[in-house]
Amino acid sequence: MIYKTLKHIDFQAAQELFYNKEVLTAEEAQLVKEFMPKAAKEYLFYHNWNDTYLNLNVYSEVEKEIYDLQKEIGF
C-alpha cells in the first residue's frame, strides 16, 4: 500500500514538472520519462552541453515573439 502511494506521489510530481517547468534537470526528466514515456519522447529535447532538457510542452516561441515585439515597441 505504501509503495502504491509513493508511485502516485511520483506520478503527480512528474505531471507537475511536465505541465509547468520549461527546463528540466536530468533527474526531473528521468522522472517524467518513467511515468509519461510517450509524452517525454515527444516533448523533451536534450541539451548535451549543460545536461538539461527543454520541455517543448511548456516552451513557446509565440510567447517569446510577443515579448520581443513588446520590447521593440517600448512596452
Backbone as ProteinMPNN parsed JSONL, in Angstrom:
{"seq_chain_A": "MIYKTLKHIDFQAAQELFYNKEVLTAEEAQLVKEFMPKAAKEYLFYHNWNDTYLNLNVYSEVEKEIYDLQKEIGF", "coords_chain_A": {"N_chain_A": [[0.821, -1.201, 0.0], [1.926, 1.266, 0.808], [3.923, 1.542, -1.111], [2.367, 1.844, -3.406], [1.183, 4.317, -2.863], [3.454, 5.958, -2.854], [4.195, 5.719, -5.563], [2.026, 7.025, -6.715], [2.398, 9.618, -5.752], [4.861, 10.207, -6.973], [4.039, 10.114, -9.654], [2.316, 12.305, -9.714], [4.191, 14.323, -9.232], [5.735, 14.086, -11.559], [3.84, 14.84, -13.486], [3.393, 17.501, -12.681], [5.917, 18.645, -13.208], [6.083, 18.2, -16.014], [3.947, 19.682, -17.068], [4.426, 22.276, -16.21], [7.109, 23.203, -15.938], [9.764, 24.656, -17.7], [12.538, 24.132, -18.265], [14.187, 21.221, -17.55], [16.027, 19.326, -15.158], [18.356, 16.568, -15.471], [17.578, 14.562, -13.693], [14.911, 15.26, -13.12], [13.807, 15.016, -15.664], [14.15, 12.285, -16.028], [12.296, 11.278, -14.204], [9.902, 12.134, -15.4], [10.114, 10.694, -17.789], [9.878, 8.104, -16.82], [7.222, 7.922, -15.879], [5.654, 9.057, -17.863], [6.23, 8.133, -20.626], [5.678, 8.324, -23.478], [4.909, 11.009, -23.841], [7.204, 12.262, -22.898], [9.105, 11.441, -24.776], [8.183, 12.773, -27.024], [8.141, 15.524, -26.337], [10.385, 16.358, -24.79], [13.507, 17.801, -25.121], [16.866, 17.165, -25.344], [19.686, 18.876, -24.056], [22.941, 18.543, -24.551], [25.177, 20.023, -23.823], [24.748, 21.258, -21.371], [23.506, 19.376, -19.875], [20.67, 19.354, -19.548], [17.089, 19.386, -20.087], [14.923, 20.688, -22.488], [11.623, 21.525, -22.194], [9.321, 21.166, -24.449], [6.617, 21.173, -24.309], [5.924, 23.181, -22.614], [7.524, 25.383, -23.307], [7.35, 28.128, -25.505], [7.538, 29.572, -28.617], [5.869, 31.531, -29.55], [5.135, 33.094, -27.328], [7.651, 34.167, -26.783], [8.105, 35.658, -29.112], [6.066, 37.574, -28.892], [6.916, 38.869, -26.572], [9.406, 39.888, -27.464], [8.486, 41.629, -29.491], [7.029, 43.468, -27.933], [9.139, 44.613, -26.509], [10.485, 45.879, -28.596], [8.604, 47.737, -29.418], [8.365, 49.225, -27.137], [7.005, 48.696, -24.81]], "CA_chain_A": [[0.0, 0.0, 0.0], [2.798, 2.435, 0.868], [4.578, 1.633, -2.413], [1.383, 2.378, -4.338], [1.047, 5.735, -2.548], [4.658, 6.639, -3.337], [4.096, 5.781, -7.02], [1.044, 8.065, -7.031], [3.048, 10.913, -5.484], [5.851, 10.395, -8.039], [3.309, 10.418, -10.88], [1.866, 13.696, -9.591], [5.385, 15.162, -9.396], [6.078, 14.043, -12.98], [2.859, 15.676, -14.187], [3.667, 18.895, -12.321], [7.095, 19.058, -13.98], [5.81, 18.18, -17.447], [2.992, 20.712, -17.474], [4.712, 23.608, -15.681], [8.511, 23.623, -15.908], [10.308, 24.764, -19.054], [13.847, 23.475, -18.347], [14.257, 20.153, -16.551], [17.317, 18.68, -14.916], [18.371, 15.174, -15.922], [16.799, 13.78, -12.728], [13.494, 15.57, -13.333], [13.422, 14.417, -16.947], [14.06, 10.841, -15.821], [11.013, 11.039, -13.538], [8.868, 12.281, -16.425], [10.256, 9.561, -18.714], [9.411, 6.891, -16.158], [5.774, 7.901, -15.718], [4.98, 9.554, -19.065], [7.257, 7.895, -21.653], [5.319, 8.834, -24.814], [4.963, 12.469, -23.797], [8.608, 12.646, -22.746], [9.789, 11.237, -26.061], [7.722, 13.77, -27.99], [8.271, 16.917, -25.932], [11.615, 16.715, -24.087], [14.665, 17.933, -26.005], [18.076, 17.124, -24.517], [20.83, 19.763, -24.324], [24.097, 17.834, -24.006], [26.203, 20.937, -23.338], [24.547, 21.571, -19.953], [22.82, 18.235, -19.279], [19.295, 19.7, -19.197], [16.08, 19.075, -21.093], [13.949, 21.733, -22.778], [10.283, 20.951, -22.238], [8.603, 21.845, -25.531], [5.214, 21.251, -23.927], [5.759, 24.453, -21.911], [8.231, 26.419, -24.055], [6.576, 28.61, -26.635], [8.13, 30.635, -29.431], [4.865, 32.585, -29.693], [5.299, 33.989, -26.186], [8.919, 34.865, -26.96], [7.922, 36.651, -30.164], [5.249, 38.658, -28.325], [7.797, 39.59, -25.656], [10.356, 40.642, -28.278], [7.757, 42.72, -30.132], [6.732, 44.481, -26.919], [10.384, 45.309, -26.233], [10.78, 46.749, -29.737], [7.62, 48.826, -29.421], [8.644, 50.038, -25.966], [6.124, 48.373, -23.679]], "C_chain_A": [[0.866, 1.266, 0.0], [3.482, 2.644, -0.476], [3.641, 2.249, -3.447], [1.19, 3.883, -4.125], [2.25, 6.52, -3.05], [4.649, 6.762, -4.857], [3.139, 6.886, -7.439], [1.654, 9.453, -6.836], [4.082, 11.212, -6.57], [5.17, 10.744, -9.357], [2.809, 11.858, -10.859], [3.037, 14.66, -9.783], [5.796, 15.217, -10.868], [5.124, 14.911, -13.789], [3.111, 17.155, -13.923], [4.858, 19.434, -13.118], [6.767, 19.193, -15.46], [4.912, 19.329, -17.882], [3.369, 22.123, -17.041], [6.154, 24.082, -15.79], [9.117, 23.57, -17.302], [11.631, 24.032, -19.23], [13.948, 22.474, -17.197], [15.687, 19.666, -16.378], [17.226, 17.244, -15.417], [17.525, 14.3, -14.998], [15.301, 14.006, -12.91], [12.99, 14.944, -14.629], [13.279, 12.905, -16.818], [12.739, 10.47, -15.15], [9.867, 11.132, -14.54], [8.918, 11.097, -17.39], [9.698, 8.271, -18.118], [7.884, 6.8, -16.136], [5.002, 8.336, -16.959], [5.897, 9.357, -20.268], [6.916, 8.443, -23.039], [5.419, 10.351, -24.866], [6.407, 12.948, -23.7], [9.355, 12.522, -24.067], [9.426, 12.334, -27.06], [8.113, 15.2, -27.618], [9.564, 17.305, -25.214], [12.797, 16.683, -25.041], [15.925, 18.067, -25.151], [19.14, 18.1, -25.01], [22.06, 19.106, -23.722], [25.155, 18.771, -23.442], [25.987, 21.355, -21.891], [23.708, 20.519, -19.232], [21.424, 18.592, -18.753], [18.377, 19.321, -20.353], [15.151, 20.27, -21.252], [12.604, 21.056, -22.947], [9.467, 21.725, -23.269], [7.102, 21.911, -25.28], [4.924, 22.602, -23.276], [6.363, 25.607, -22.702], [7.418, 26.842, -25.273], [7.306, 29.738, -27.35], [7.16, 31.806, -29.572], [5.013, 33.588, -28.559], [6.59, 34.79, -26.305], [8.79, 35.96, -28.013], [7.096, 37.846, -29.663], [6.103, 39.515, -27.396], [8.787, 40.457, -26.431], [9.693, 41.834, -28.964], [7.442, 43.83, -29.134], [7.977, 45.265, -26.552], [10.701, 46.301, -27.349], [9.85, 47.954, -29.763], [7.857, 49.767, -28.23], [7.705, 49.797, -24.804], [6.88, 47.725, -22.564]], "O_chain_A": [[0.575, 2.222, -0.719], [3.613, 3.777, -0.94], [4.058, 3.072, -4.262], [1.049, 4.636, -5.089], [2.101, 7.609, -3.604], [5.051, 7.795, -5.392], [3.401, 7.605, -8.404], [1.45, 10.35, -7.654], [4.173, 12.347, -7.039], [5.672, 11.584, -10.104], [2.872, 12.553, -11.873], [2.887, 15.699, -10.426], [6.165, 16.279, -11.368], [5.555, 15.64, -14.682], [3.049, 17.97, -14.843], [4.809, 20.548, -13.639], [7.131, 20.185, -16.091], [5.106, 19.889, -18.961], [2.714, 23.082, -17.451], [6.392, 25.289, -15.735], [9.0, 22.564, -18.002], [11.83, 23.371, -20.249], [13.812, 22.834, -16.028], [16.457, 19.605, -17.337], [16.142, 16.763, -15.748], [16.83, 13.398, -15.465], [14.514, 13.061, -12.861], [11.883, 14.41, -14.681], [12.391, 12.309, -17.427], [12.133, 9.456, -15.494], [8.963, 10.297, -14.528], [7.877, 10.559, -17.766], [9.117, 7.45, -18.828], [7.32, 5.726, -16.348], [3.82, 8.019, -17.094], [6.308, 10.344, -20.878], [7.797, 8.979, -23.711], [5.951, 10.911, -25.824], [6.788, 13.925, -24.346], [10.142, 13.396, -24.429], [10.267, 12.768, -27.847], [8.389, 16.008, -28.504], [9.817, 18.498, -25.045], [13.059, 15.67, -25.689], [16.032, 18.979, -24.331], [19.458, 18.155, -26.198], [22.217, 19.106, -22.501], [25.973, 18.331, -22.634], [26.94, 21.771, -21.231], [23.252, 20.744, -18.111], [21.043, 18.187, -17.654], [18.831, 18.982, -21.445], [14.648, 20.805, -20.264], [12.459, 20.128, -23.743], [8.978, 22.819, -22.984], [6.392, 22.637, -25.976], [3.808, 23.112, -23.374], [5.782, 26.69, -22.762], [6.865, 26.001, -25.982], [7.648, 30.748, -26.736], [7.59, 32.953, -29.699], [5.018, 34.797, -28.794], [6.616, 35.972, -25.962], [9.305, 37.063, -27.83], [7.404, 38.995, -29.982], [6.023, 40.743, -27.43], [8.985, 41.626, -26.098], [10.265, 42.923, -29.013], [7.577, 45.01, -29.459], [7.891, 46.468, -26.306], [11.13, 47.425, -27.086], [10.27, 49.063, -30.094], [7.578, 50.963, -28.313], [7.623, 50.625, -23.898], [6.294, 47.387, -21.536]]}, "name": "protein", "num_of_chains": 1, "seq": "MIYKTLKHIDFQAAQELFYNKEVLTAEEAQLVKEFMPKAAKEYLFYHNWNDTYLNLNVYSEVEKEIYDLQKEIGF"}
